[in-house]
């Protein structure tokens, strides 16, 4: 992806957006980019916990937008990964505190004046004002989708909204794929999701209990040795333009034909 400002989003909650943001941000930083990850889920704020930086939060995104602090005061530098920074969300305000135009100015400043190579924006779930603010400055999008019907249907809606906002580069991150279920034809494969959504995947992340552990201890999986961590690192390499092969799974596609009909497919 050529986009420097990328919104990480999904139609429904609980698909792994925040985990994806933390891991791809950390992976890109490990690969030499200066990266800022921004939590726009105002009122909840989970990205700092997933990254293990919650104890260092003093100022937040809303403080920056309202001019109560400088950007340098709110940005938290990750001590484990050089050139990885977090701009946390506020827990005490709601999404109405976010002005999309002011947010666009803040993000533009990070790229043009602070020297960041990549900005990853962790969007709230759904299609309300929080999503619209998160997507406002975006040039590209990573749509996180689980291989299940409800998640794919919601992702279809999100993709339409992103295209309406003229987000030019849209890619899928297929999260929590179970290879054995794909092989037996009991789970949507990457090919099925591509057929339904018409958007190319840039990452395929397997179901991995190691993600639960990494989230609980506040350490992105790419900093350890797990299957999901390796998949997130491969995703970051593809994002940078490297030709990294995708895993392939055998499947019986007959069972899934009925699911496609839900989306008007063949």
The 8 nearest C-alpha neighbors of each residue, nearest first, counted from 0:
[[1, 238, 2, 239, 240, 168, 139, 237],
 [0, 2, 3, 239, 168, 238, 139, 240],
 [3, 1, 138, 139, 0, 4, 5, 168],
 [2, 4, 117, 118, 5, 116, 1, 138],
 [5, 3, 118, 137, 138, 2, 117, 119],
 [6, 4, 139, 140, 119, 137, 138, 118],
 [5, 7, 120, 140, 137, 119, 134, 8],
 [8, 6, 141, 121, 120, 140, 122, 142],
 [7, 9, 142, 122, 143, 6, 16, 141],
 [10, 8, 143, 142, 11, 154, 124, 144],
 [9, 11, 153, 154, 125, 157, 124, 150],
 [12, 10, 124, 9, 125, 153, 150, 13],
 [13, 11, 124, 14, 10, 9, 125, 15],
 [12, 14, 15, 11, 16, 124, 17, 9],
 [13, 15, 12, 145, 16, 144, 143, 11],
 [16, 14, 18, 17, 13, 19, 143, 174],
 [17, 15, 19, 18, 143, 14, 20, 8],
 [16, 18, 20, 19, 15, 46, 121, 21],
 [17, 19, 21, 15, 20, 16, 22, 49],
 [18, 20, 16, 22, 17, 21, 23, 15],
 [21, 19, 17, 18, 23, 22, 24, 16],
 [22, 20, 24, 18, 19, 23, 25, 17],
 [23, 21, 25, 19, 219, 24, 20, 26],
 [22, 24, 26, 25, 20, 235, 21, 19],
 [23, 25, 21, 27, 22, 26, 20, 28],
 [24, 26, 28, 22, 23, 27, 21, 29],
 [25, 27, 23, 29, 28, 24, 232, 22],
 [28, 26, 30, 24, 29, 25, 32, 235],
 [29, 27, 32, 25, 31, 30, 26, 83],
 [30, 28, 26, 27, 31, 25, 80, 32],
 [31, 29, 27, 28, 32, 26, 236, 235],
 [30, 32, 28, 29, 27, 33, 82, 81],
 [33, 31, 28, 27, 116, 34, 30, 82],
 [32, 34, 82, 115, 116, 28, 83, 117],
 [35, 33, 117, 83, 115, 118, 32, 28],
 [36, 34, 84, 118, 85, 83, 119, 37],
 [35, 37, 119, 85, 120, 118, 86, 84],
 [38, 36, 86, 120, 121, 85, 87, 119],
 [37, 39, 88, 121, 87, 40, 46, 120],
 [40, 38, 41, 122, 88, 121, 37, 133],
 [39, 41, 123, 38, 44, 43, 122, 88],
 [42, 40, 88, 89, 39, 94, 93, 43],
 [41, 43, 90, 93, 92, 91, 89, 44],
 [42, 44, 90, 41, 40, 45, 89, 88],
 [45, 43, 88, 40, 90, 46, 41, 42],
 [44, 46, 48, 47, 43, 49, 17, 38],
 [45, 47, 49, 48, 17, 44, 38, 50],
 [46, 48, 53, 52, 50, 45, 49, 51],
 [49, 47, 51, 53, 45, 50, 46, 217],
 [50, 48, 217, 214, 46, 51, 47, 45],
 [51, 49, 217, 47, 48, 218, 52, 219],
 [217, 50, 52, 48, 49, 53, 47, 218],
 [51, 53, 47, 50, 55, 54, 48, 56],
 [54, 52, 47, 48, 55, 56, 51, 50],
 [55, 53, 52, 56, 51, 57, 47, 48],
 [54, 56, 53, 52, 57, 75, 47, 51],
 [57, 55, 53, 54, 58, 52, 59, 87],
 [56, 58, 55, 59, 73, 72, 54, 75],
 [59, 57, 73, 56, 62, 72, 68, 60],
 [60, 58, 87, 62, 88, 73, 89, 61],
 [59, 61, 63, 88, 62, 87, 86, 64],
 [60, 62, 64, 63, 59, 65, 89, 96],
 [63, 61, 67, 65, 59, 60, 64, 68],
 [62, 64, 66, 60, 61, 65, 68, 67],
 [63, 65, 61, 66, 62, 60, 101, 102],
 [66, 64, 62, 63, 67, 61, 68, 60],
 [65, 67, 63, 68, 64, 62, 69, 61],
 [68, 66, 62, 65, 63, 69, 64, 61],
 [69, 67, 66, 63, 62, 72, 70, 73],
 [68, 70, 72, 71, 63, 73, 66, 67],
 [69, 71, 73, 72, 63, 74, 68, 105],
 [70, 72, 69, 74, 73, 68, 75, 113],
 [73, 71, 69, 70, 74, 68, 58, 75],
 [72, 74, 58, 70, 59, 71, 86, 75],
 [75, 73, 86, 71, 85, 72, 84, 70],
 [76, 74, 85, 84, 73, 77, 86, 55],
 [77, 75, 84, 83, 78, 74, 85, 82],
 [76, 78, 83, 79, 84, 80, 75, 81],
 [79, 77, 80, 76, 81, 83, 82, 75],
 [80, 78, 77, 81, 83, 222, 76, 218],
 [81, 79, 77, 78, 83, 82, 29, 28],
 [80, 82, 83, 79, 28, 78, 77, 29],
 [81, 83, 33, 28, 34, 80, 84, 32],
 [84, 82, 34, 77, 28, 81, 80, 76],
 [85, 83, 76, 35, 75, 77, 74, 34],
 [86, 84, 36, 75, 74, 35, 87, 37],
 [85, 87, 37, 74, 60, 73, 36, 38],
 [88, 86, 59, 38, 60, 85, 37, 47],
 [89, 87, 38, 41, 60, 44, 59, 39],
 [88, 90, 41, 59, 91, 42, 92, 61],
 [89, 91, 42, 43, 92, 44, 41, 88],
 [90, 92, 89, 42, 93, 41, 43, 88],
 [93, 91, 42, 90, 89, 41, 96, 94],
 [94, 92, 42, 95, 41, 96, 91, 90],
 [93, 95, 96, 41, 129, 97, 128, 92],
 [96, 94, 97, 93, 128, 98, 129, 92],
 [97, 95, 94, 93, 98, 92, 61, 41],
 [98, 96, 95, 94, 99, 61, 132, 102],
 [97, 99, 101, 100, 102, 96, 132, 95],
 [100, 98, 132, 102, 101, 135, 103, 97],
 [99, 101, 103, 102, 98, 104, 135, 132],
 [102, 100, 104, 98, 103, 99, 105, 64],
 [103, 101, 99, 105, 104, 100, 98, 106],
 [102, 104, 136, 100, 106, 101, 105, 107],
 [103, 105, 107, 101, 102, 106, 108, 100],
 [106, 104, 102, 108, 107, 103, 101, 109],
 [107, 105, 109, 103, 108, 104, 102, 110],
 [106, 108, 104, 110, 109, 105, 111, 103],
 [107, 109, 105, 111, 112, 106, 110, 104],
 [110, 108, 113, 106, 107, 112, 111, 115],
 [111, 109, 115, 107, 114, 108, 113, 112],
 [110, 112, 108, 109, 107, 114, 113, 115],
 [111, 113, 108, 114, 109, 110, 107, 115],
 [114, 112, 109, 115, 110, 111, 108, 107],
 [115, 113, 110, 112, 111, 116, 109, 33],
 [116, 114, 110, 33, 117, 34, 113, 109],
 [115, 117, 33, 32, 34, 3, 114, 110],
 [116, 118, 3, 34, 115, 4, 33, 119],
 [117, 119, 4, 35, 34, 36, 5, 3],
 [118, 120, 36, 5, 6, 4, 37, 35],
 [121, 119, 6, 37, 7, 36, 122, 5],
 [122, 120, 38, 7, 39, 37, 17, 20],
 [123, 121, 8, 133, 39, 130, 7, 120],
 [122, 124, 40, 130, 129, 39, 125, 121],
 [125, 123, 12, 11, 9, 10, 122, 8],
 [124, 126, 10, 11, 127, 123, 130, 9],
 [125, 127, 130, 128, 124, 131, 10, 157],
 [126, 128, 129, 130, 125, 131, 124, 123],
 [129, 127, 131, 130, 132, 94, 126, 95],
 [130, 128, 132, 131, 127, 94, 123, 133],
 [129, 131, 133, 132, 128, 126, 127, 122],
 [130, 132, 128, 134, 129, 133, 135, 127],
 [131, 133, 99, 135, 129, 130, 134, 128],
 [134, 132, 130, 122, 131, 135, 129, 39],
 [133, 135, 137, 131, 132, 136, 6, 130],
 [134, 136, 132, 133, 137, 131, 99, 103],
 [137, 135, 103, 134, 138, 106, 4, 133],
 [138, 136, 4, 134, 5, 139, 135, 6],
 [139, 137, 166, 2, 4, 5, 167, 168],
 [140, 138, 168, 5, 2, 137, 166, 169],
 [141, 139, 169, 6, 5, 7, 142, 168],
 [140, 142, 7, 170, 171, 169, 143, 6],
 [143, 141, 171, 8, 9, 172, 7, 140],
 [144, 142, 172, 9, 171, 173, 16, 8],
 [143, 145, 173, 150, 174, 151, 172, 14],
 [144, 146, 174, 147, 150, 173, 14, 175],
 [147, 145, 187, 176, 144, 186, 173, 188],
 [148, 146, 145, 150, 149, 151, 187, 186],
 [147, 149, 151, 150, 152, 146, 258, 187],
 [150, 148, 152, 151, 147, 153, 11, 154],
 [151, 149, 153, 152, 148, 147, 145, 144],
 [150, 152, 154, 148, 153, 149, 144, 155],
 [151, 153, 155, 149, 154, 150, 148, 156],
 [154, 152, 10, 150, 156, 155, 151, 11],
 [155, 153, 10, 151, 157, 156, 152, 9],
 [154, 156, 152, 158, 153, 157, 196, 151],
 [157, 155, 153, 159, 154, 158, 160, 152],
 [158, 156, 154, 160, 159, 155, 10, 161],
 [159, 157, 161, 155, 160, 156, 154, 162],
 [158, 160, 162, 156, 157, 161, 163, 155],
 [161, 159, 163, 157, 162, 158, 164, 156],
 [162, 160, 164, 158, 163, 166, 159, 157],
 [161, 163, 165, 159, 164, 160, 166, 158],
 [162, 164, 160, 165, 161, 159, 166, 158],
 [165, 163, 161, 162, 166, 160, 135, 134],
 [166, 164, 162, 163, 167, 161, 138, 160],
 [167, 165, 138, 161, 139, 162, 164, 168],
 [166, 168, 165, 139, 138, 169, 162, 140],
 [169, 167, 139, 166, 140, 170, 138, 0],
 [168, 170, 140, 139, 141, 167, 171, 198],
 [171, 169, 141, 200, 199, 201, 198, 142],
 [172, 170, 200, 142, 141, 201, 143, 173],
 [171, 173, 202, 143, 200, 201, 203, 142],
 [174, 172, 203, 144, 145, 143, 204, 171],
 [173, 175, 204, 145, 176, 144, 172, 203],
 [176, 174, 206, 205, 204, 145, 177, 173],
 [175, 177, 205, 206, 174, 204, 178, 146],
 [176, 178, 180, 179, 206, 205, 181, 175],
 [179, 177, 181, 180, 182, 176, 248, 205],
 [180, 178, 182, 181, 177, 183, 248, 184],
 [179, 181, 185, 183, 186, 182, 177, 178],
 [182, 180, 186, 178, 184, 179, 183, 188],
 [181, 183, 250, 249, 179, 180, 184, 248],
 [184, 182, 180, 181, 185, 250, 251, 179],
 [183, 185, 251, 250, 181, 182, 186, 252],
 [184, 186, 180, 183, 181, 187, 254, 182],
 [187, 185, 181, 180, 184, 188, 146, 147],
 [186, 188, 146, 191, 181, 147, 192, 189],
 [189, 187, 191, 190, 181, 186, 192, 146],
 [188, 190, 192, 191, 193, 187, 173, 200],
 [189, 191, 193, 188, 192, 194, 187, 195],
 [192, 190, 194, 188, 193, 189, 187, 195],
 [191, 193, 195, 189, 194, 190, 196, 188],
 [194, 192, 190, 197, 196, 191, 195, 198],
 [195, 193, 191, 192, 197, 196, 190, 264],
 [196, 194, 192, 193, 197, 191, 259, 264],
 [197, 195, 193, 198, 194, 155, 192, 151],
 [196, 198, 193, 194, 195, 199, 192, 155],
 [199, 197, 196, 193, 170, 200, 171, 169],
 [198, 200, 170, 171, 193, 201, 197, 169],
 [201, 199, 171, 170, 202, 172, 198, 173],
 [200, 202, 171, 170, 172, 234, 199, 237],
 [201, 203, 172, 234, 200, 173, 204, 171],
 [204, 202, 173, 172, 174, 205, 230, 201],
 [203, 205, 174, 230, 227, 175, 173, 176],
 [206, 204, 176, 175, 227, 177, 207, 174],
 [205, 207, 175, 176, 177, 204, 208, 227],
 [206, 208, 209, 210, 227, 205, 226, 175],
 [209, 207, 210, 211, 212, 206, 227, 225],
 [208, 210, 212, 207, 211, 213, 225, 220],
 [209, 211, 213, 208, 212, 207, 214, 220],
 [212, 210, 214, 209, 208, 213, 215, 207],
 [211, 213, 209, 215, 210, 214, 216, 208],
 [214, 212, 210, 218, 216, 215, 211, 220],
 [215, 213, 49, 217, 211, 212, 216, 210],
 [216, 214, 212, 213, 217, 211, 49, 218],
 [215, 217, 213, 214, 218, 212, 51, 49],
 [51, 218, 216, 49, 50, 214, 215, 213],
 [217, 219, 213, 50, 216, 51, 214, 220],
 [220, 218, 22, 221, 222, 213, 50, 21],
 [219, 221, 228, 222, 223, 213, 218, 210],
 [222, 220, 228, 223, 219, 22, 26, 232],
 [221, 223, 220, 219, 218, 224, 228, 25],
 [224, 222, 220, 221, 225, 228, 219, 218],
 [223, 225, 228, 226, 221, 222, 220, 229],
 [224, 226, 228, 227, 209, 229, 223, 220],
 [227, 225, 229, 228, 230, 207, 224, 205],
 [226, 228, 230, 225, 229, 204, 205, 207],
 [227, 229, 221, 220, 225, 231, 230, 226],
 [228, 230, 232, 226, 227, 231, 233, 225],
 [231, 229, 227, 233, 232, 228, 204, 234],
 [232, 230, 234, 228, 233, 229, 23, 227],
 [231, 233, 229, 235, 234, 230, 26, 228],
 [234, 232, 230, 236, 231, 235, 229, 237],
 [233, 235, 202, 231, 237, 232, 236, 201],
 [236, 234, 238, 232, 237, 233, 23, 27],
 [235, 237, 233, 239, 238, 234, 241, 232],
 [238, 236, 241, 240, 234, 239, 235, 243],
 [237, 239, 235, 0, 236, 240, 234, 201],
 [240, 238, 236, 237, 241, 235, 0, 1],
 [241, 239, 237, 238, 236, 242, 0, 1],
 [242, 240, 237, 236, 243, 239, 238, 233],
 [241, 243, 237, 244, 240, 236, 239, 233],
 [242, 244, 241, 237, 233, 245, 236, 234],
 [245, 243, 242, 246, 233, 247, 237, 241],
 [244, 246, 247, 243, 203, 202, 201, 233],
 [247, 245, 244, 248, 203, 178, 230, 189],
 [248, 246, 245, 249, 189, 178, 244, 188],
 [249, 247, 182, 250, 178, 181, 246, 188],
 [248, 250, 182, 247, 181, 251, 183, 184],
 [251, 249, 182, 184, 183, 181, 252, 248],
 [250, 252, 184, 253, 183, 254, 182, 249],
 [251, 253, 255, 254, 250, 184, 256, 191],
 [254, 252, 255, 256, 251, 184, 257, 250],
 [255, 253, 252, 256, 184, 257, 251, 185],
 [254, 256, 258, 252, 257, 253, 259, 187],
 [255, 257, 259, 258, 253, 254, 252, 260],
 [258, 256, 260, 255, 259, 254, 261, 253],
 [259, 257, 255, 260, 256, 261, 148, 262],
 [260, 258, 264, 261, 256, 262, 257, 263],
 [259, 261, 263, 264, 262, 257, 258, 265],
 [262, 260, 259, 258, 263, 257, 264, 148],
 [261, 263, 260, 259, 264, 195, 152, 258],
 [262, 264, 260, 261, 259, 265, 195, 258],
 [265, 263, 259, 260, 262, 195, 261, 194],
 [264, 260, 259, 263, 256, 257, 262, 194]]
